[in-house]
Amino acid sequence: MAAPVSETLDPDDWQALRAQGHRMLDDILDYAEHIRERPVWQSIPDEIRAQFRQTLPVGPSDLATVHQQFMDNILPYSVGNSHPGFMGWVHGGGNPVGTLAEMLAAGLNANLGGRDHMPIEVEKQLTRWVASLFDFPDSASGLFVTGTSMANFIAVLVARAQALGNSVRLQGVAASGSRLVAYTSAGAHACIAQAMDMAGLGTDALRIIPMNSNFEMDTALLQAAIQADRAAGMKPFFIAGTAGSVDVGAIDNLTALADIAKQEQLWFHIDGAFGALAILAPDIAPRLQGIQRADSIAFDFHKWLQVPYDAGFILVRDSAAHYATFATPASYLRREAKGLAAGSPWPCDFGPDLSRGFRALKTWFTIQVYGAERLGRMIAHTCALGQYMKAAILAHPQLELLAPVALNIVCFRYRCENPDDINARIVVALQESGISAPSTNIVNQQLAIRAAIVNHRTCAEDIDTLISATVAIGDKLSKQDDTHHDK
C-alpha cells in the first residue's frame, strides 16, 4: 500500500509566516497602545455584518488577507472593554503582558485536563497563591474555569454532594428524599439561580433574601428563612454571600454570614466575581473580613486583575470533598505511577471539563510581571476613581447619586422630568457617541446610569468626560422634550 500524501497544516514557508505573524502582533499591540484614539464602541454597519453571512469556505485563503479582514471588520466593532471609557459592565481591560502570554499558550497548545506536564504545575502554583491570599490551607483545591458562573455551579455541586452524600452522583437528587434549599441576596448575580437550576435543585429552592439600606443581605431575615425552612421539613445546605454585587458593588457582611453558616452547619460560598480580589488592596481588604472562613470562593482573574478573557477560578477549602464530587474512573483516564499518565489527581477530577486550555499561563505572567503590590494599587485606584466620581455627582446640581459607592460601581442619574426615559436615552446616546459607554441599572425602582470602573486604563479625565457628556446630552434631550410638549 502506498504511503498517504501528507496533509500537514504547517506552512511551506515558515519565514513568510513569521513575518506575517510579527505584523499581526504589532497590529494588536498598536491597538492597545493607541486605544484612546478610537471610539469606545461603534455600531456595526449593515454591510459589515452582511459579510459574516458568507457560506463555509471550501478552499484556502491568504493569511494576510484574512488578517486584514480582522483589522477592517472585526477589531473596530468589538465591545470596547479595552478602552478606558468603557464603564458599562464589569469587564476587565486586559493587559499587554497577558496578550503575549496567550500567544505562548496557543502555540504550546497544552490540554490541562490531566496527565503529568508542567502547565498543570503552573495551575497548581496559582492555586497555592490564591489559597494563601484568602488564608485557605495549602491542601485547598482550585480550578480555572470560563468564569464565575461556572465556578458558582461547581460550588453548588460540591455543597450538594456534601449535603446528600456522594451517592447523589449515582442515584440523583430525588432518591435522597430531601428538599435542599439555598440562600442568597436579592443583589446576587443571576448565575446563582442558574446554578441551582443546572444542579437539578430548581430555582424555587433558592431563597432570595432582601437587602438592607447598604444593599447587603439582611442577616436577620436570612436566619428567619432558614428556621422557617427547617420547620417546613426542608434541608438548608448552602449560603452564597456576595463580595462586590453586580448592581452596586456591595459586599455582604461576610463575618455574619460565616457565623450563621457555622451555626446552621451550611456550606458557605462567596461569589466574589470581581470583589474578592480586592484582598490585594490593603485599604480595601479589611472590608472582606470573613472571606477567609468560606468553604469556597468563586472569582474572575479577567475582571479586576485585568487578565485577558477568559480566566475564572473556583477555590475550595476541602479538596477531598471537591475531588469526590467530580472524580470519575474510566479506562481511558487510567493513572500510572510513572510516565505521562502520572501526576494524579488531575484537573479533570475537580470539574466537568476534560479538555481545558492553559488559562493559568496568562494569569501567571500577569502576576509575575506586575506583582501583587502593583496589582493591588491598580485595584485601589479604580475604587478611588469611584469616590472621585461620587464627589463630582454630589457637587453637580443636575445629577443625583442613587446608591452608596461601596467599591468602584457608581449609580446615578440626570435630574429631569421623566427621568427613566431621559436617562435611558442618555446612555444610548453616550454609547453611540463613542465617547463613553456606561450601562443602565434599576436601583430602588429607578433607572440609573451605571458606571463600573474596572479598566486599569481609566483615569480621572475619563470620569470628567462621562460627567460632562451626560449633562450635555441630558440638557439637550430635556429641551427637546420641553419643545415637543409645548407644541
Buried (B, 14 or more C-beta within 10 A) or exposed (E): EEEEEEEEEEEEEEEEEEEBBEEBEEBBEEBBEEBEEBBBBBEBEEEBEEEEEEEEEEEEEEBEEEBEBEBEBEEBBEEBBBBBBBBBBBBBBBBEBBBBBBBEBEEEEBBBBBBBBEBBEBBBEBBEBBBEBBEBEEEBBBBBBBBBBBBBBBBBBBBBBBBBEEEBBEEEBEEBEBBBBBBBBEBBBEBBBBBBBBBBBBBEBBBBBEBBEEBBBBBEBBBEBBEEBEEEEBBBBBBBBBBBBBBBBBBBBBBBBBBBBEEBEBBBBBBBBBBBBBBBBEEBBEBBEBBBBBBBBBBBBBBBBBBBBBBBBBBBBBBEBBBBBBBEEEEEBEBEEEEEBEBBBBBBBBBEBBEBBBBBBBBBBBBEBBEEEEBBBBBBBBBBBBEBBBEBBEEBEBBBBBBBBBBBBBBBBBBBEEBBEBBBBBBEBBBEBBBBBBBBBEBEEBBBBBBBBBBBBBBEEBBEBBBBBBBEBBEEBBEEBEEEEEE
